[in-house]
Amino acid sequence: MALWQRYLIPTTVEEALKALEETPGRAAVIAGGTDLLLDLEQGRHPPVESLIDLSQIEEMCRVDLSGEWVLAGAAVPLARLIEHPLIDQHAPCLLEACSLIGGPQVRNVATLGGNVGHALPAADGTIALLSLGAEAELASLEGRRWVPLESIFAGPGEPAFDRRREIIVRFRFPARGPGEGSAFERIMRPQGVAIAILNMSIWLKLGSGSEIRRARIALGPGGPVPFRAQKAEALFDGQKLDGLRIEQLAEAILSEAKLRTSPHRATEAYRRHLIPVLLRRTLPRAAERAGAEVGELSR
């Protein structure tokens, strides 16, 4: 049986949406295809009537600075994000996350939209974007809307938007300002291209006296959907860097994260052990990038 009947290459979002409407529930969008094609071949995704290739839609393949926002198209390959000066300048955590996804061949074709759209709770790109306070632009034939990134996930592998009629067009996050820095870290099995055992991304904004004005911590997998550690974030407010206590932050994360045992990756106990390890690796880099002196935060 053929895995698809038609392969369509629209050049605008509107063309892609019309193609979705023509075969409701029997079409799938594709850009890099590193996950979808395997799912089709191995029977994890049923055959479709139409594959709709988004890689020729110009607005989905760009990275731009627009006012106070950095915009990243959902069809931008990860390798291009890694090399893009705007990502290097404004989102080092996203650069680090994308650098750890798959191998070079995968990153040359895999896209940020695919990484996010699969709605996996430990997707590296998703976790980095979450810490950046990102939003996603969803498009349907009724129009477009920007929504907080965390609102598009319903469960493991389940988006909260309707894939039969909606497409993720772009992501946006605030441009980096003075005293802001971010960092990403993951722990994975030795083969180096597997899904993370645990990953973490931290964004900080420091005041003039190195007090923390705001922080965002994202963790994966911290539950059935990509997770923000809001209790731990609240502990940062107004704190001096040298006043932070890693164990207290770890306890706050553990009090709300829903860690579990995965038979193919790690036990819950091991993941609990990794929380302070990731904090010690990630927090100093984010703080240094925000302009803090190394000595202000114990490694």
PAZAPA-4460 file (N, C-alpha, C; in steps of 0.05 Angstrom, whole numbers, plus 32768, in hexadecimal, padded with zeros to 4 digits):
% residues 299
    n_x    n_y    n_z   ca_x   ca_y   ca_z    c_x    c_y    c_z   seq   type   mol
   8011   7FE8   8000   8000   8000   8000   8012   8019   8000     1      M     A
   800B   802C   7FEF   801A   8045   7FEE   8015   8055   8008     2      A     A
   802A   8062   8011   8028   8071   802A   801B   808C   8026     3      L     A
   801B   8096   800E   800C   80AE   8007   8005   80AD   7FE9     4      W     A
   7FF0   80BC   7FE2   7FE7   80BC   7FC6   7FF1   80D5   7FB7     5      Q     A
   7FF2   80EB   7FC5   7FFA   8104   7FB8   800F   8112   7FC9     6      R     A
   8023   811E   7FBC   8038   812E   7FCA   8035   814A   7FBF     7      Y     A
   802D   815C   7FD1   8027   8178   7FC9   803C   818A   7FD4     8      L     A
   8044   819F   7FC4   8058   81B2   7FCC   804D   81CE   7FC9     9      I     A
   803D   81D7   7FDD   8033   81F2   7FDB   8049   8207   7FE0    10      P     A
   8044   821F   7FD7   8057   8235   7FDB   804D   824B   7FED    11      T     A
   8034   8248   7FF7   8029   825A   800B   801B   824A   8020    12      T     A
   8018   8257   8038   8009   824A   804E   7FEC   8245   8045    13      V     A
   7FE1   8257   8037   7FC5   8255   802F   7FC1   823C   801D    14      E     A
   7FD4   8238   800A   7FD2   8221   7FF9   7FD4   8207   8009    15      E     A
   7FE5   8207   801D   7FE8   81EF   802E   7FCF   81EA   803E    16      A     A
   7FC2   81FF   8048   7FAA   81FB   8057   7F93   81F1   8046    17      L     A
   7F91   81FB   802D   7F7D   81F2   801B   7F81   81D4   8014    18      K     A
   7F9A   81CC   8011   7F9F   81B0   800C   7F97   819E   8024    19      A     A
   7F9B   81A8   803C   7F92   819A   8054   7F73   8197   8054    20      L     A
   7F66   81AD   804C   7F49   81AD   804C   7F3D   8199   8037    21      E     A
   7F4C   8196   8021   7F42   8184   800C   7F41   8167   8014    22      E     A
   7F53   815F   8027   7F53   8143   8030   7F54   8143   804F    23      T     A
   7F3E   814C   805C   7F3E   814E   8079   7F43   8133   8087    24      P     A
   7F57   8133   8098   7F5E   811B   80A7   7F6D   8107   8097    25      G     A
   7F72   810C   807D   7F80   80F9   806C   7F99   8105   805F    26      R     A
   7FA2   811B   806C   7FBA   8128   8062   7FCD   812D   807A    27      A     A
   7FE7   8131   8074   7FFA   8137   8088   800E   814C   807D    28      A     A
   8016   815E   808D   802B   8172   8084   8046   8166   808A    29      V     A
   805A   816E   807A   8075   8164   807C   8088   817A   8075    30      I     A
   809F   817B   8082   80B4   818E   807B   80CE   817E   8078    31      A     A
   80DA   8177   808F   80F1   8165   808E   80EA   8148   808B    32      G     A
   80D5   8140   8098   80CB   8124   8096   80DB   8110   80A5    33      G     A
   80ED   8118   80B6   80FE   8104   80C4   80EF   80F2   80D7    34      T     A
   80D8   80FC   80E2   80C7   80EB   80F3   80B0   80E0   80E3    35      D     A
   80A2   80F0   80D4   808A   80E8   80C7   808E   80D1   80B3    36      L     A
   80A3   80D3   80A3   80A8   80BE   808F   80AE   80A3   809C    37      L     A
   80BD   80A4   80B2   80C2   808B   80C1   80A8   8080   80CD    38      L     A
   8097   8092   80D8   807E   8089   80E3   806C   807C   80CE    39      D     A
   806C   8088   80B6   805C   807C   80A0   8067   8061   8098    40      L     A
   8081   805F   8095   808D   8046   808C   808A   8030   80A0    41      E     A
   808B   8037   80BA   808A   8023   80CF   806E   801F   80DA    42      Q     A
   805A   802C   80CE   803E   8027   80D6   8034   8035   80EE    43      G     A
   8044   8048   80F9   803B   8057   8110   8028   806E   8108    44      R     A
   8028   8074   80EE   8016   8088   80E3   8007   807C   80CC    45      H     A
   7FED   807D   80CA   7FDF   8071   80B4   7FE6   807E   8099    46      P     A
   7FE4   8070   8083   7FE8   807C   8069   7FD6   8095   8065    47      P     A
   7FDF   80A8   8056   7FD0   80C0   8051   7FCB   80C4   8034    48      V     A
   7FB6   80D3   802E   7FB0   80D9   8012   7FC4   80EE   8007    49      E     A
   7FCA   8102   8017   7FDB   8118   800E   7FF1   811E   8022    50      S     A
   800A   8121   8019   8020   812C   8028   8024   8148   801E    51      L     A
   8024   815C   8031   8025   8178   802A   8040   8182   8033    52      I     A
   8052   8187   8021   806E   8190   8026   806E   81AE   802B    53      D     A
   8077   81B6   8043   8077   81D3   804A   8092   81E0   8045    54      L     A
   80A5   81D2   803A   80C1   81DC   8039   80C5   81F2   8024    55      S     A
   80B1   81F7   8013   80B4   820C   7FFF   80A3   8224   8005    56      Q     A
   8098   8226   801E   8089   823D   8026   809C   8251   8033    57      I     A
   80A1   8267   8025   80B7   8279   802C   80B5   8283   8049    58      E     A
   809E   828B   8052   809B   8297   806D   80A0   8282   8083    59      E     A
   809E   8269   807C   80A2   8254   8090   80BF   824B   8091    60      M     A
   80D0   8256   807F   80EC   824E   807D   80FF   8264   8084    61      C     A
   80F6   8278   8093   8106   8290   8099   810A   8293   80B7    62      R     A
   8120   82A0   80BE   8125   82AA   80DA   8128   82C8   80D8    63      V     A
   8118   82D7   80E7   8119   82F4   80E4   8117   8301   8100    64      D     A
   8120   831A   8101   811C   832B   8119   8108   8340   8111    65      L     A
   80F1   8340   8120   80DB   8353   811A   80D4   8362   8133    66      S     A
   80DE   837A   8136   80DA   838A   814E   80E7   837C   8166    67      G     A
   80D6   8375   817A   80E1   8368   8192   80DF   834A   8191    68      E     A
   80D9   833F   817A   80D6   8322   8177   80EA   8316   8164    69      W     A
   80F3   82FE   816A   8101   82ED   8157   80ED   82D9   814C    70      V     A
   80EB   82D7   8131   80D8   82C5   8124   80E7   82AF   8117    71      L     A
   80DE   8296   811B   80EB   827F   810F   80D5   826E   8102    72      A     A
   80D8   826A   80E8   80C4   825B   80D9   80C5   823D   80E1    73      G     A
   80AD   8231   80E1   80AB   8215   80E9   80B9   8202   80D7    74      A     A
   80BE   820A   80BE   80CB   81F8   80AB   80E9   81FE   80A8    75      A     A
   80F5   820E   80BA   8111   8213   80B9   8120   81FA   80C3    76      V     A
   8133   81EF   80B3   8142   81D8   80BC   8152   81DF   80D5    77      P     A
   8156   81CB   80E6   8165   81CF   80FF   8181   81D9   80F9    78      L     A
   818E   81CE   80E5   81AA   81D6   80DE   81AC   81F4   80D8    79      A     A
   8197   81FF   80CB   8197   821C   80C5   8193   822C   80DF    80      R     A
   8183   8222   80F1   817F   8230   810A   8199   8232   8119    81      L     A
   81A8   821B   811A   81C1   821A   8129   81D5   822E   811E    82      I     A
   81D5   8233   8104   81E8   8245   80F8   81DF   8262   80F6    83      E     A
   81C5   8267   80FD   81BA   8282   80F9   81C4   8296   810E    84      H     A
   81CE   82AD   8106   81D8   82C0   811A   81C2   82CA   812D    85      P     A
   81A9   82CC   8125   8194   82D5   8137   818F   82C1   814D    86      L     A
   8191   82A7   8147   818D   8293   815C   81A5   8293   816F    87      I     A
   81BD   8296   8164   81D5   8297   8174   81D3   82AF   8187    88      D     A
   81CA   82C6   817E   81C9   82DE   818E   81B2   82DE   81A2    89      Q     A
   819B   82D5   819A   8183   82D9   81AB   817A   82C0   81B9    90      H     A
   8182   82A8   81B0   8178   828F   81BC   818D   8279   81BD    91      A     A
   81A2   827E   81CC   81B7   8269   81CE   81AC   824E   81D7    92      P     A
   8197   824E   81E8   818C   8235   81F1   8180   8225   81DA    93      C     A
   8173   8233   81C7   8167   8226   81B0   817D   821B   819E    94      L     A
   8193   822A   819A   81A9   8220   818A   81B4   8207   8197    95      L     A
   81B8   8207   81B1   81C3   81EF   81BE   81B0   81D7   81BC    96      E     A
   8196   81DC   81BE   8182   81C7   81BC   8182   81BB   81A0    97      A     A
   8181   81CC   818C   8180   81C2   8171   819A   81B3   8169    98      C     A
   81B0   81BA   8175   81CA   81AD   816F   81CA   8190   8179    99      S     A
   81B8   8189   818C   81B8   816F   8198   81A3   815C   818C   100      L     A
   8193   8166   8179   817E   8156   816D   818A   8146   8156   101      I     A
   8188   812B   8159   8192   811A   8144   81AF   811E   813D   102      G     A
   81B6   8115   8125   81D1   8119   811A   81D1   812E   8105   103      G     A
   81E8   8134   80F8   81E9   8149   80E4   81D5   8145   80CD   104      P     A
   81D2   812C   80C3   81C0   8127   80AD   81A3   812E   80B5   105      Q     A
   819B   8126   80CD   8180   812C   80D6   817C   814A   80D9   106      V     A
   8190   8158   80E5   818C   8175   80E9   818B   8185   80CF   107      R     A
   8196   817A   80BA   8195   8187   80A0   8179   8188   8094   108      N     A
   8168   8176   809D   814D   8176   8092   8137   8179   80A7   109      V     A
   813B   8170   80BF   8127   8172   80D5   8122   8190   80DB   110      A     A
   810A   8196   80E2   8102   81B2   80E6   80F9   81B7   8103   111      T     A
   80F9   81D0   810A   80EF   81D8   8125   80D1   81D2   8128   112      L     A
   80C2   81D7   8113   80A5   81D1   8114   80A0   81B3   8118   113      G     A
   80AF   81A2   810B   80AC   8186   8110   80B2   817D   812C   114      G     A
   80C8   8189   8137   80D0   8182   8152   80BB   818A   8166   115      N     A
   80AF   81A2   8162   809A   81AB   8174   807F   819E   816E   116      V     A
   8079   819B   8155   805E   8191   814D   8059   8174   8156   117      G     A
   806D   8164   815A   8069   8149   8163   8060   8148   8180   118      H     A
   8061   815E   818E   8056   8161   81A9   8062   814D   81BD   119      A     A
   807C   8147   81BA   8089   8136   81CE   8092   8146   81E6   120      L     A
   808F   813C   81FE   8095   814C   8216   80B2   8152   821B   121      P     A
   80C4   8144   820C   80E1   8149   8210   80EE   8152   81F6   122      A     A
   80DE   815C   81E3   80EA   8166   81CA   80FD   817D   81D0   123      A     A
   8115   817B   81C7   812A   818F   81CE   8122   81AB   81C5   124      D     A
   811A   81AE   81AC   8113   81C8   81A2   80FC   81D5   81B2   125      G     A
   80E8   81C4   81B8   80D1   81CD   81C8   80D9   81D8   81E3   126      T     A
   80EA   81C9   81F1   80F2   81D1   820C   8102   81EB   820B   127      I     A
   8113   81EF   81F7   8122   8208   81F5   810E   821F   81EF   128      A     A
   80FC   821B   81DC   80E9   8230   81D6   80D8   8237   81EE   129      L     A
   80D0   8223   81FD   80C0   8228   8215   80CE   823B   8229   130      L     A
   80E7   8237   822D   80F6   8248   823F   80F9   8264   8235   131      S     A
   80F7   8267   821A   80FA   8282   820E   80DF   8291   820E   132      L     A
   80CA   8285   8218   80B0   8292   8218   80A4   8294   81FC   133      G     A
   80A8   827F   81ED   80A0   8280   81D0   8082   827D   81CC   134      A     A
   807A   8286   81B5   805F   8283   81AB   8060   8275   8190   135      E     A
   8049   8268   8189   8047   825B   816F   8031   8269   815F   136      A     A
   8035   826C   8145   8021   8277   8134   8013   825F   8126   137      E     A
   7FF9   825D   812B   7FE8   8248   811F   7FD7   8255   8109   138      L     A
   7FD6   8247   80F2   7FC6   8251   80DC   7FB1   823C   80D3   139      A     A
   7F99   8246   80CD   7F84   8236   80C1   7F77   8248   80AB   140      S     A
   7F65   823D   809D   7F57   824D   8088   7F47   8263   8094   141      L     A
   7F41   8262   80AE   7F32   8277   80BC   7F45   828E   80C4   142      E     A
   7F5F   828A   80C4   7F71   82A0   80CC   7F89   8295   80DB   143      G     A
   7F98   82A8   80E7   7FB0   82A1   80F6   7FAE   82AB   8113   144      R     A
   7FBC   829E   8125   7FBD   82A6   8141   7FD7   829F   814D   145      R     A
   7FE1   82B0   815F   7FF8   82AA   816F   7FEF   82A0   818A   146      W     A
   7FFA   828A   8193   7FF3   827E   81AD   800C   8277   81BC   147      V     A
   800A   8277   81D7   8022   826E   81E7   8029   8252   81DF   148      P     A
   8043   824C   81DD   804C   8232   81D4   8040   821C   81E5   149      L     A
   803F   8220   8200   8036   820A   8211   8019   8203   820C   150      E     A
   800A   8214   81FF   7FED   820F   81FB   7FE8   81FC   81E4   151      S     A
   7FFC   81F4   81D4   7FF7   81E4   81BD   7FFB   81C6   81C2   152      I     A
   8000   81BE   81DB   8005   81A2   81E2   7FEE   8198   81F3   153      F     A
   7FE4   8180   81EB   7FCE   8174   81FA   7FD7   815B   820A   154      A     A
   7FEC   814D   8200   7FF6   8135   820D   800E   812B   81FC   155      G     A
   801A   8115   8205   8031   810A   81F6   8029   8104   81D9   156      P     A
   8035   8112   81C6   8030   810E   81AA   8015   8119   81A1   157      G     A
   8007   8128   81B2   7FED   8132   81AC   7FED   8151   81AD   158      E     A
   7FEB   815E   8196   7FE9   817B   8196   7FCD   8184   819E   159      P     A
   7FCB   819C   81A9   7FB1   81A8   81B0   7FA4   81B7   819A   160      A     A
   7FB1   81B9   8183   7FA5   81C5   816B   7F9D   81AF   8158   161      F     A
   7F8D   81B6   8144   7F81   81A2   8132   7F94   819F   811A   162      D     A
   7FA3   818A   8119   7FB6   8186   8103   7FA8   8181   80E8   163      R     A
   7F8E   817B   80E9   7F7F   8177   80D0   7F79   8191   80C2   164      R     A
   7F7B   81A7   80D0   7F74   81C1   80C4   7F86   81D8   80CB   165      R     A
   7F9A   81D3   80DD   7FAC   81E9   80E6   7FC9   81E1   80E1   166      E     A
   7FD9   81F5   80DD   7FF6   81F2   80D8   8005   8205   80EB   167      I     A
   801B   81FB   80F6   802D   820E   8104   803E   821C   80EF   168      I     A
   803C   8236   80EE   804A   8246   80D9   8065   824F   80E3   169      V     A
   8065   825C   80FB   807E   8268   8106   807E   8266   8124   170      R     A
   8095   826B   812F   8098   826F   814C   80A4   828B   8150   171      F     A
   809E   8296   8167   80AB   82B0   816E   80B1   82B0   818C   172      R     A
   80C6   82BE   8193   80CE   82C2   81AF   80DB   82DD   81B1   173      F     A
   80DA   82E9   81C9   80E5   8304   81CC   8103   8305   81C6   174      P     A
   810B   831A   81B8   8127   831E   81B3   8136   8322   81CD   175      A     A
   814F   831A   81CE   815F   831B   81E6   8165   8338   81EE   176      R     A
   8160   833E   8207   8165   8358   8211   817D   8359   8224   177      G     A
   8184   8370   822F   819B   8372   8242   8195   8360   825A   178      P     A
   81AA   8353   8264   81A8   8343   827C   8199   8329   8278   179      G     A
   8195   8320   825F   8187   8307   825A   819A   82F2   824F   180      E     A
   8195   82D9   8257   81A5   82C3   824D   8196   82A9   8250   181      G     A
   819E   8295   8240   8190   827C   8240   81A4   8265   823B   182      S     A
   819D   824D   8243   81AE   8236   823E   819D   821D   823E   183      A     A
   81A6   8209   8230   8198   81EF   822D   81AC   81D9   8234   184      F     A
   81A1   81C4   8240   81B2   81AC   8246   81A0   8193   8245   185      E     A
   81AC   817D   823B   819D   8164   823B   81AF   814E   8245   186      R     A
   81A3   8139   824F   81B1   8120   8256   81A3   810A   8247   187      I     A
   81B4   80FB   8238   81A9   80E6   8226   81BA   80CD   8228   188      M     A
   81B0   80B9   821B   81BF   80A0   821A   81D8   80A3   8208   189      R     A
   81EC   8092   820B   8206   8097   81FE   8206   8098   81E0   190      P     A
   81F2   808D   81D3   81F3   808D   81B5   81F0   80A9   81AA   191      Q     A
   81E5   80BC   81BA   81E7   80D8   81B3   81D1   80E3   81A1   192      G     A
   81BF   80D2   8196   81A9   80DD   8185   818E   80D5   8190   193      V     A
   818D   80C9   81A8   8174   80C0   81B3   8164   80D7   81BF   194      A     A
   814B   80D1   81C5   813B   80E4   81D4   8147   80E8   81F0   195      I     A
   8146   8100   81FA   8153   8107   8213   8148   80F6   822A   196      A     A
   8159   80EE   823C   8150   80E4   8256   8144   80FB   8266   197      I     A
   8151   8112   8265   8146   812A   8271   8155   8142   8265   198      L     A
   8146   8157   825F   8152   816F   8256   8148   8188   8265   199      N     A
   8156   819E   8263   814E   81B6   8272   8158   81CE   8262   200      M     A
   8147   81E3   8262   814E   81FC   8256   8147   8212   826A   201      S     A
   815A   8225   826E   8156   823B   8281   815A   8256   8274   202      I     A
   8148   8268   8278   814B   8284   8270   814A   8296   8288   203      W     A
   815C   82A9   8289   815E   82BC   82A0   815F   82D9   8297   204      L     A
   8154   82EA   82A7   8157   8307   82A4   8162   8312   82BE   205      K     A
   8179   831F   82BC   8186   832A   82D4   8183   8348   82D5   206      L     A
   8182   8352   82EE   8182   836F   82F2   819F   8379   82F4   207      G     A
   81A1   8393   82F9   81BB   83A0   82F9   81CD   8396   8310   208      S     A
   81C1   838C   8325   81D1   8382   833B   81D3   8364   833C   209      G     A
   81CE   8357   8325   81CF   833A   8322   81B8   832C   8331   210      S     A
   81A4   833B   8339   818C   832E   8344   817C   8323   832C   211      E     A
   816E   830E   8330   815E   8301   831B   8143   830E   831A   212      I     A
   813D   831A   8304   8122   8327   8301   810D   8313   82F7   213      R     A
   8116   8300   82E7   8103   82EC   82DC   8113   82D4   82D3   214      R     A
   8105   82BD   82D4   8112   82A4   82CB   80FC   8292   82BF   215      A     A
   8105   8282   82AB   80F3   826D   82A1   8104   8253   829F   216      R     A
   80F8   823D   82A9   8105   8223   82A9   80F2   820F   829B   217      I     A
   80FC   8203   8286   80EC   81EE   8278   80FB   81D3   827B   218      A     A
   80EB   81BE   827D   80F6   81A3   8283   80E8   818F   8272   219      L     A
   80F7   817B   8267   80EA   8166   8259   80F7   814B   825D   220      G     A
   80E9   8136   8261   80CC   8136   8265   80C5   813B   8283   221      P     A
   80B6   8150   8287   80AD   8157   82A2   8090   8151   82A7   222      G     A
   8084   8143   8294   8068   813C   8295   805E   8133   827A   223      G     A
   8044   8131   8276   803A   8128   825C   803D   813D   8246   224      P     A
   8041   8156   824D   8046   816B   823A   805F   817A   8242   225      V     A
   806B   8189   822F   8083   819A   8236   807D   81AB   824F   226      P     A
   8091   81AD   8261   808B   81B5   827C   809B   81CE   8284   227      F     A
   808E   81E2   8290   809A   81F9   829C   809A   81F6   82BA   228      R     A
   80B1   81FA   82C7   80B3   81F7   82E4   80AD   8211   82F2   229      A     A
   8094   8218   82F4   808C   8232   82FD   8091   8237   831B   230      Q     A
   8090   8222   832B   8096   8225   8348   80B4   822C   834B   231      K     A
   80C5   821E   833C   80E1   8224   833E   80E7   8240   8333   232      A     A
   80DA   8248   831D   80DE   8262   8312   80D8   8278   8326   233      E     A
   80C3   8274   8337   80BC   8288   834B   80D2   828C   8360   234      A     A
   80E2   8277   8364   80F8   827A   8378   810E   828C   836E   235      L     A
   8110   8291   8354   8124   82A2   834A   811F   82C0   834E   236      F     A
   8105   82C7   8350   80FD   82E3   8350   810B   82F3   8366   237      D     A
   811B   8307   835E   8128   8319   8370   8141   830D   837E   238      G     A
   8148   82F5   8378   815E   82E8   8385   8179   82F1   8378   239      Q     A
   818D   82F2   8388   81A8   82F5   837E   81B2   82DA   8375   240      K     A
   81C3   82DA   8361   81CE   82C1   8357   81DB   82B1   836C   241      L     A
   81EB   82BE   837D   81F9   82AF   8392   81E7   82A6   83A8   242      D     A
   81CD   82AD   83A7   81BA   82A4   83BB   81AA   828C   83B2   243      G     A
   81AE   8283   8399   819F   826D   838F   81A9   8253   839B   244      L     A
   8196   8241   83A1   819D   8227   83AC   8192   8212   8399   245      R     A
   81A5   8203   838D   819D   81EF   8379   818A   81DB   8384   246      I     A
   818F   81D1   839C   817D   81BC   83A7   8161   81C7   83AB   247      E     A
   815E   81E0   83B4   8144   81EC   83B7   8135   81EE   839C   248      Q     A
   8144   81F7   8388   8138   81F8   836D   8130   81DC   8363   249      L     A
   8141   81C9   8368   813B   81AD   835F   8122   81A3   836D   250      A     A
   811F   81A8   8387   8108   819F   8396   80EE   81AD   838B   251      E     A
   80F0   81C6   8384   80D9   81D4   8379   80D1   81C7   835E   252      A     A
   80E4   81C1   834D   80DE   81B4   8334   80D1   8199   8338   253      I     A
   80DD   8189   834A   80D3   816E   8350   80B7   816F   835C   254      L     A
   80B0   8184   8369   8095   8186   8376   807F   8188   8361   255      S     A
   8085   8191   8349   8070   8194   8335   8075   8184   831B   256      E     A
   808D   817B   8316   8092   816B   82FE   8087   814F   8302   257      A     A
   807E   8143   82ED   8073   8127   82EE   8087   8115   82DF   258      K     A
   809C   810F   82ED   80B0   80FD   82E2   80A6   80E0   82E4   259      L     A
   80AF   80D0   82D1   80A7   80B4   82D1   80BD   80A2   82C7   260      R     A
   80BA   8088   82CC   80CD   8075   82C2   80C7   806E   82A5   261      T     A
   80DC   806E   8294   80D9   8066   8279   80EA   804D   8275   262      S     A
   80DE   8037   826C   80EE   801D   826B   8105   801F   8257   263      P     A
   8105   8032   8244   811A   8033   8231   812E   8049   8236   264      H     A
   8129   805A   824B   813B   8071   824F   8145   8073   826C   265      R     A
   8133   8077   827F   813D   807B   829B   8126   8077   82AE   266      A     A
   812E   8072   82C7   811A   806F   82DC   8113   808B   82E7   267      T     A
   80FC   808C   82F4   80F4   80A6   8301   810A   80AF   8315   268      E     A
   8115   809C   8324   8129   80A3   8338   8141   80B0   832B   269      A     A
   814A   80A5   8315   8161   80B0   8307   815B   80CC   82FC   270      Y     A
   8143   80D0   82F2   813C   80EA   82E8   813A   80FE   82FF   271      R     A
   8131   80F6   8316   8130   8108   832D   814D   8110   8334   272      R     A
   815F   80FD   8333   817B   8103   8339   8187   8117   8325   273      H     A
   817D   8117   830C   8189   8128   82F8   8180   8145   82F9   274      L     A
   816B   814B   8308   8161   8167   8309   8177   817A   8313   275      I     A
   8183   8175   832B   8198   8187   8334   81B0   8187   8322   276      P     A
   81B6   8170   8315   81CD   816E   8302   81C8   8182   82EB   277      V     A
   81B0   8181   82E0   81AA   8193   82C9   81AA   81B1   82D2   278      L     A
   81A0   81B6   82EA   81A1   81D2   82F4   81BD   81DC   82F6   279      L     A
   81CF   81CB   8301   81EB   81D4   8304   81F9   81D8   82E9   280      R     A
   81F1   81CA   82D5   81FD   81CC   82BB   81F2   81E4   82AB   281      R     A
   81D8   81E8   82AE   81CA   81FB   829D   81C9   8218   82A8   282      T     A
   81C4   821A   82C2   81C1   8234   82CF   81DA   8246   82CC   283      L     A
   81F2   823C   82D1   8209   824D   82CF   820D   8258   82B2   284      P     A
   8208   8248   829E   820B   8252   8282   81F6   8268   827C   285      R     A
   81DE   8263   8285   81C9   8278   8280   81D1   8292   828E   286      A     A
   81DB   828F   82A7   81E2   82A7   82B6   81F9   82B6   82AA   287      A     A
   820D   82A7   82A1   8224   82B4   8294   821C   82C3   827B   288      E     A
   820A   82B7   826B   8201   82C4   8253   81F0   82DC   8259   289      R     A
   81E4   82DD   8271   81D5   82F4   8279   81E7   830A   8284   290      A     A
   8201   8304   8286   8214   8318   828F   821E   8315   82AB   291      G     A
   8218   82FF   82B8   8221   82FB   82D4   823E   82F3   82D4   292      A     A
   824C   82FB   82EA   8267   82F1   82EE   8266   82D4   82F6   293      E     A
   827A   82C5   82ED   827A   82A8   82F2   8279   82A3   8310   294      V     A
   8287   82B3   8320   8289   82AE   833C   826F   82B3   834B   295      G     A
   825C   82C0   833E   8243   82C6   834C   8231   82AD   834F   296      E     A
   8236   8299   8340   8225   8281   8341   8237   8268   8343   297      L     A
   8234   825A   8358   8245   8242   835B   823E   822D   8346   298      S     A
   8252   8221   833B   824D   820C   8328   824A   81F1   8336   299      R     A
***
